[in-house]
């Protein structure tokens, strides 16, 4: 019983001590204001800038002109040039293949004879018509002669026969010329489909070739990039070897697809690379994978910010008066190469202190302390 009594006393004393300690603790006054710590953010000083925009994209080099050469006449092949071997180069007008012309020489001779005969018939009819007119005048000087009396139908028929004979001669000459297949332009051979001694028919595919004078590059781009390129009056376009950036070719804007890909929402832009723009250079090889750099002068000022400086809601945060946070709604002009170009607000004073990496927990009016980036936005990409 004594032990239990001592335990109860100790418990009561402990409770009393705790109560005394709690009551003796000084509580903060509700009237006393507590200062909240300042929020530390990384900012950068930016202003609207006018600079050249560079759009880069990669694509394959294709031939602007690729041709399937087909025979237009019949006969055995009597000659195939080494320039028609796969991979060989040729110049415009080179004789690549010949077909036995014997039948077409015979046709040409026949048409020449027919033409001579038609010329003779026309001459005879002209003489007969003149003689008929003279006879009529001597017998009926006061009456006009009709066309049949003057042999006008026969004369017109002779003229038409002569025209037909001339046309037939042109066809024969044309067929004879087609027995020699000539290169349509400077280019290279992709493949050949016939061999020496083979007898071919009109329409037989002989070879597939492509032009080396003009190449084409297709670039998949975002629609806003396409619109930006179309709106620029000044375009400097270079196609660069990815593995050797010092190797480049001058290119020209050609056209854009008039449709948007339903999956990627991108459009295709086409560039041309031609010998006339690169007189001292060998054009890139068909099938090469190269990079195009399109430099645009838009003649307009933008706020250029890094993509990470745009909030999830599409706004930017700045440090305004008295170091208080301020949210600004953006009017995005376009995006390019990791940067966002924003149309500046007319009533906004510049430069501004942009929060570089805003979080989703920022609140307007929060006081901040700034830690500026070492590098500010410059006028160069």
C-alpha positions as CSV (number, residue, x, y, z in Angstrom):
1,X,0.0,0.0,0.0
2,X,2.8,2.3,0.8
3,X,4.4,1.8,-2.6
4,X,1.2,2.5,-4.4
5,X,0.7,5.7,-2.4
6,X,4.3,6.9,-3.3
7,X,3.6,6.2,-7.0
8,X,0.4,8.2,-6.9
9,X,2.2,11.1,-5.2
10,X,5.0,11.1,-7.8
11,X,2.4,11.1,-10.7
12,X,0.6,14.0,-9.2
13,X,3.8,16.0,-8.7
14,X,4.8,15.3,-12.3
15,X,1.5,16.5,-13.6
16,X,1.7,19.7,-11.5
17,X,5.2,20.4,-12.8
18,X,4.1,20.1,-16.4
19,X,1.1,22.4,-15.8
20,X,3.4,25.0,-14.2
21,X,5.9,24.8,-17.1
22,X,3.1,25.2,-19.8
23,X,1.6,28.2,-18.0
24,X,5.0,29.9,-17.5
25,X,5.9,29.7,-21.3
26,X,5.6,33.1,-23.0
27,X,3.1,33.2,-25.8
28,X,3.5,35.5,-28.8
29,X,1.2,38.5,-29.0
30,X,-1.4,38.4,-31.7
31,X,-0.8,42.1,-32.4
32,X,2.8,41.4,-33.2
33,X,3.5,41.1,-36.9
34,X,5.6,38.3,-38.2
35,X,7.9,39.0,-41.1
36,X,7.9,36.3,-43.8
37,X,11.2,35.5,-45.5
38,X,11.8,36.9,-49.0
39,X,11.5,34.4,-52.0
40,X,14.7,34.0,-53.9
41,X,14.4,33.7,-57.7
42,X,16.8,33.8,-60.6
43,X,15.9,36.6,-63.1
44,X,17.3,38.0,-66.3
45,X,17.1,41.5,-67.8
46,X,15.4,41.5,-71.2
47,X,14.1,44.0,-73.7
48,X,12.4,43.8,-77.1
49,X,15.1,43.0,-79.8
50,X,15.2,43.1,-83.5
51,X,17.4,40.3,-84.8
52,X,17.6,37.7,-87.6
53,X,15.7,34.5,-87.0
54,X,17.4,31.3,-87.9
55,X,15.3,28.2,-88.6
56,X,17.1,24.9,-88.9
57,X,15.7,21.6,-90.2
58,X,17.1,18.4,-91.6
59,X,16.1,16.7,-94.8
60,X,17.1,14.4,-97.7
61,X,18.4,15.6,-101.0
62,X,16.3,14.5,-104.0
63,X,16.5,15.1,-107.7
64,X,14.3,17.8,-108.9
65,X,13.9,16.0,-112.2
66,X,14.0,12.2,-112.4
67,X,13.1,10.6,-115.7
68,X,12.2,7.1,-117.1
69,X,13.6,7.0,-120.6
70,X,11.4,4.9,-122.9
71,X,11.7,3.9,-126.5
72,X,9.5,5.5,-129.0
73,X,10.4,3.2,-131.9
74,X,10.9,-0.6,-132.5
75,X,14.0,-2.6,-133.4
76,X,17.1,-4.2,-132.1
77,X,19.6,-2.3,-129.9
78,X,22.9,-1.8,-131.8
79,X,24.8,0.4,-129.3
80,X,24.8,1.2,-125.6
81,X,27.2,3.8,-124.3
82,X,29.2,3.3,-121.1
83,X,27.6,6.5,-120.0
84,X,24.3,4.5,-119.6
85,X,25.9,2.2,-117.0
86,X,24.4,2.5,-113.5
87,X,26.0,5.4,-111.6
88,X,27.6,6.9,-114.7
89,X,27.5,10.6,-115.5
90,X,26.4,12.1,-118.8
91,X,26.0,15.5,-120.4
92,X,23.0,16.8,-122.2
93,X,22.9,15.6,-125.8
94,X,25.2,12.6,-125.3
95,X,24.2,9.5,-127.3
96,X,23.3,6.9,-124.7
97,X,21.7,4.1,-126.9
98,X,21.0,3.4,-130.6
99,X,18.4,1.3,-132.2
100,X,18.8,-0.2,-135.7
101,X,17.6,2.5,-138.1
102,X,17.3,0.5,-141.3
103,X,13.5,0.4,-141.3
104,X,13.2,4.1,-140.5
105,X,15.7,5.1,-143.2
106,X,13.5,3.2,-145.7
107,X,10.4,5.0,-144.4
108,X,12.2,8.3,-144.8
109,X,13.1,7.5,-148.4
110,X,9.5,6.6,-149.2
111,X,8.2,9.8,-147.7
112,X,10.7,11.8,-149.7
113,X,9.5,10.2,-152.9
114,X,5.8,10.8,-151.9
115,X,6.7,14.5,-151.3
116,X,8.3,14.8,-154.7
117,X,5.3,13.2,-156.3
118,X,2.9,15.6,-154.4
119,X,5.0,18.6,-155.5
120,X,4.8,17.4,-159.1
121,X,1.0,16.9,-158.9
122,X,0.5,20.3,-157.5
123,X,2.6,21.9,-160.2
124,X,0.5,20.0,-162.9
125,X,-2.8,21.2,-161.3
126,X,-1.6,24.8,-161.2
127,X,-0.7,24.6,-164.9
128,X,-4.1,23.0,-165.7
129,X,-6.0,25.6,-163.6
130,X,-4.2,28.4,-165.4
131,X,-4.9,26.9,-168.8
132,X,-8.6,26.4,-168.0
133,X,-8.8,30.1,-167.0
134,X,-7.2,31.2,-170.2
135,X,-9.5,29.1,-172.3
136,X,-12.5,30.4,-170.5
137,X,-11.5,34.0,-171.0
138,X,-11.0,33.4,-174.7
139,X,-14.4,31.9,-175.2
140,X,-16.5,33.7,-172.5
141,X,-14.8,37.0,-171.7
142,X,-17.9,38.5,-170.2
143,X,-19.0,35.7,-167.9
144,X,-17.2,34.5,-164.7
145,X,-16.0,30.9,-164.6
146,X,-17.1,28.5,-161.8
147,X,-14.7,26.6,-159.6
148,X,-15.1,23.3,-161.4
149,X,-14.3,24.9,-164.8
150,X,-11.1,26.3,-163.4
151,X,-10.3,23.0,-161.6
152,X,-10.1,24.7,-158.2
153,X,-11.2,21.5,-156.3
154,X,-8.4,19.5,-158.0
155,X,-5.9,22.3,-157.2
156,X,-7.0,22.4,-153.5
157,X,-6.7,18.6,-153.3
158,X,-3.2,18.8,-154.7
159,X,-2.2,21.4,-152.1
160,X,-3.6,19.3,-149.3
161,X,-1.7,16.2,-150.6
162,X,1.5,18.2,-150.6
163,X,0.9,19.3,-146.9
164,X,0.2,15.7,-146.0
165,X,3.4,14.5,-147.7
166,X,5.4,17.2,-145.9
167,X,3.9,16.1,-142.5
168,X,4.6,12.4,-143.3
169,X,8.2,13.4,-144.1
170,X,8.6,15.2,-140.8
171,X,7.2,12.1,-139.0
172,X,9.7,9.9,-140.8
173,X,12.6,12.2,-139.9
174,X,11.4,12.3,-136.3
175,X,11.2,8.5,-136.1
176,X,14.7,8.2,-137.5
177,X,16.0,10.6,-135.0
178,X,14.4,8.6,-132.2
179,X,16.6,5.6,-133.0
180,X,19.3,7.4,-131.2
181,X,18.5,8.0,-127.5
182,X,20.1,11.2,-126.3
183,X,20.5,12.5,-122.7
184,X,17.8,15.1,-121.9
185,X,20.1,17.0,-119.4
186,X,23.3,16.7,-117.4
187,X,22.8,13.9,-114.9
188,X,23.5,10.4,-113.6
189,X,22.1,7.0,-114.3
190,X,20.1,5.3,-111.6
191,X,19.6,2.0,-113.5
192,X,19.4,0.5,-117.0
193,X,16.8,-2.1,-118.0
194,X,17.9,-3.3,-121.5
195,X,21.0,-5.0,-123.0
196,X,22.9,-4.8,-126.3
197,X,21.3,-6.8,-129.1
198,X,17.9,-6.9,-127.4
199,X,14.9,-6.2,-129.6
200,X,12.6,-3.6,-128.1
201,X,9.1,-2.2,-128.8
202,X,7.8,1.3,-128.6
203,X,7.2,2.1,-124.9
204,X,9.9,-0.2,-123.5
205,X,11.6,1.3,-120.5
206,X,15.3,1.7,-121.2
207,X,16.8,3.5,-118.2
208,X,16.1,5.7,-115.2
209,X,18.1,8.9,-114.8
210,X,18.1,12.1,-112.8
211,X,19.3,15.6,-113.4
212,X,22.5,16.9,-111.6
213,X,21.8,20.5,-112.5
214,X,19.0,21.0,-110.0
215,X,18.4,19.2,-106.7
216,X,15.6,19.5,-104.2
217,X,15.4,19.3,-100.4
218,X,12.1,18.7,-98.5
219,X,11.9,20.1,-95.0
220,X,9.1,19.2,-92.5
221,X,8.4,22.3,-90.5
222,X,5.7,23.6,-88.1
223,X,3.0,25.6,-89.7
224,X,4.0,28.7,-87.7
225,X,7.6,28.4,-89.1
226,X,6.2,28.1,-92.6
227,X,4.1,31.3,-92.1
228,X,7.1,33.1,-90.7
229,X,9.2,32.2,-93.8
230,X,6.5,33.2,-96.2
231,X,6.1,36.6,-94.4
232,X,9.8,37.4,-94.6
233,X,11.0,39.4,-97.7
234,X,14.6,38.6,-97.0
235,X,15.7,35.0,-96.9
236,X,19.3,33.7,-96.7
237,X,19.3,29.9,-97.2
238,X,22.2,27.6,-96.9
239,X,22.3,23.8,-96.9
240,X,25.1,22.5,-94.6
241,X,26.8,19.1,-94.4
242,X,26.1,18.0,-90.9
243,X,29.4,16.2,-90.6
244,X,31.4,19.1,-92.1
245,X,29.7,22.4,-91.3
246,X,32.2,24.3,-93.4
247,X,30.8,22.6,-96.5
248,X,27.6,24.4,-97.6
249,X,25.6,25.2,-100.7
250,X,23.4,28.2,-101.5
251,X,19.7,27.2,-101.9
252,X,16.6,29.0,-103.0
253,X,13.0,28.8,-101.6
254,X,10.8,26.9,-104.0
255,X,7.3,26.2,-102.6
256,X,5.4,24.8,-99.7
257,X,2.8,22.0,-99.5
258,X,-0.8,23.3,-99.4
259,X,-1.8,20.8,-96.8
260,X,-1.0,20.0,-93.2
261,X,-0.2,16.5,-92.1
262,X,-3.1,15.3,-90.0
263,X,-0.8,13.3,-87.5
264,X,2.2,15.6,-87.0
265,X,0.4,18.9,-87.9
266,X,3.5,19.8,-89.9
267,X,3.9,21.0,-93.5
268,X,6.7,20.4,-96.1
269,X,8.8,23.2,-97.5
270,X,10.9,22.7,-100.6
271,X,14.3,24.2,-101.4
272,X,16.2,24.0,-104.7
273,X,20.0,23.7,-105.0
274,X,21.2,24.6,-108.5
275,X,24.5,24.8,-110.3
276,X,23.9,28.4,-111.2
277,X,23.9,29.4,-107.5
278,X,27.0,27.3,-106.7
279,X,29.2,27.7,-109.8
280,X,32.4,26.6,-108.1
281,X,31.0,23.6,-106.2
282,X,29.9,20.1,-106.9
283,X,26.3,19.7,-105.8
284,X,25.6,17.2,-103.0
285,X,24.9,13.6,-103.8
286,X,21.2,12.6,-104.2
287,X,20.0,10.9,-101.0
288,X,22.4,12.9,-98.7
289,X,20.9,13.9,-95.3
290,X,21.8,17.5,-94.8
291,X,20.8,20.5,-92.6
292,X,19.2,23.7,-93.9
293,X,19.7,27.0,-92.2
294,X,17.1,29.6,-93.1
295,X,18.0,33.1,-91.9
296,X,15.0,35.5,-91.9
297,X,14.9,39.3,-91.4
298,X,11.4,39.9,-90.1
299,X,12.0,43.7,-89.5
300,X,10.1,43.6,-86.2
301,X,11.0,43.6,-82.5
302,X,10.2,40.6,-80.2
303,X,10.8,39.6,-76.6
304,X,12.8,36.4,-77.0
305,X,12.7,34.1,-74.0
306,X,13.7,30.5,-73.3
307,X,10.9,28.0,-73.4
308,X,11.5,27.2,-69.7
309,X,10.6,30.8,-68.8
310,X,7.0,30.3,-69.9
311,X,4.7,29.1,-67.1
312,X,2.3,26.1,-67.5
313,X,-0.5,28.6,-68.0
314,X,1.3,30.3,-70.8
315,X,2.2,33.4,-68.8
316,X,5.5,35.0,-67.9
317,X,6.5,36.2,-64.4
318,X,8.5,39.4,-63.8
319,X,9.8,41.2,-60.8
320,X,8.1,44.6,-60.8
321,X,7.9,47.6,-58.5
322,X,9.3,47.1,-55.0
323,X,10.5,43.7,-55.9
324,X,7.0,42.3,-56.1
325,X,6.0,39.4,-58.3
326,X,3.8,40.3,-61.3
327,X,2.2,37.9,-63.9
328,X,2.0,39.0,-67.5
329,X,-0.2,37.4,-70.2
330,X,1.7,36.7,-73.4
331,X,1.0,37.1,-77.1
332,X,3.2,34.5,-78.6
333,X,4.3,35.2,-82.2
334,X,6.1,32.0,-82.8
335,X,8.5,29.4,-81.4
336,X,11.8,28.5,-82.9
337,X,14.8,26.4,-81.8
338,X,13.9,26.3,-78.1
339,X,13.0,30.0,-77.9
340,X,9.6,31.7,-77.7
341,X,9.2,35.1,-79.5
342,X,6.5,37.3,-77.9
343,X,4.9,40.4,-79.2
344,X,5.7,43.1,-76.6
345,X,2.8,45.0,-74.9
346,X,2.6,48.6,-75.9
347,X,2.1,49.9,-72.3
348,X,4.9,47.8,-70.8
349,X,8.1,49.6,-69.7
350,X,11.4,47.9,-70.6
351,X,13.7,46.4,-69.7
352,X,11.9,43.9,-67.4
353,X,13.3,41.4,-64.9
354,X,12.0,38.0,-66.2
355,X,11.8,35.1,-63.8
356,X,13.9,32.5,-65.6
357,X,12.2,29.3,-64.3
358,X,8.8,30.1,-62.8
359,X,7.2,27.4,-60.6
360,X,3.5,26.7,-60.4
361,X,3.3,28.0,-56.7
362,X,4.2,31.6,-57.5
363,X,1.7,34.2,-56.3
364,X,1.3,37.8,-57.5
365,X,2.5,40.4,-54.9
366,X,5.1,38.1,-53.3
367,X,8.2,40.0,-52.4
368,X,11.4,38.4,-53.9
369,X,15.1,38.8,-53.9
370,X,16.8,38.5,-57.3
371,X,19.8,36.6,-58.4
372,X,20.4,37.7,-62.0
373,X,21.8,35.4,-64.6
374,X,25.4,36.1,-65.7
375,X,24.3,36.3,-69.4
376,X,21.5,38.6,-70.6
377,X,19.5,38.2,-73.7
378,X,21.5,39.5,-76.6
379,X,20.8,40.5,-80.2
380,X,22.4,37.3,-81.5
381,X,20.9,33.8,-81.7
